[in-house]
């Protein structure tokens, strides 16, 4: 595997959404939410986070905003896959 594939395979949906929007604050602003709620998406479940998952209730809205802004973000980017799924391609 190339380094690029390895790096991409470890990005969570939360990471991809945050990166596409240019950071936690920018994504939070676009969603009219407090940045702390977006930060929680990256935290482990044991710490009250969603372990990299983007809340399903927000996925459609995030995609619509991303599309309107011409951002490179797809529905597949927002779906949380397991490590086994990533290994299978």
Buried (B, 14 or more C-beta within 10 A) or exposed (E): EEEEEEEEBEBBBBBBBBBBBEEBEBBBBBBEEEBEEBBBBBBEEEEEBBBBBBBEEBBEEBBEBBEEEEBEBEEEBBEBBEEEEBEEE
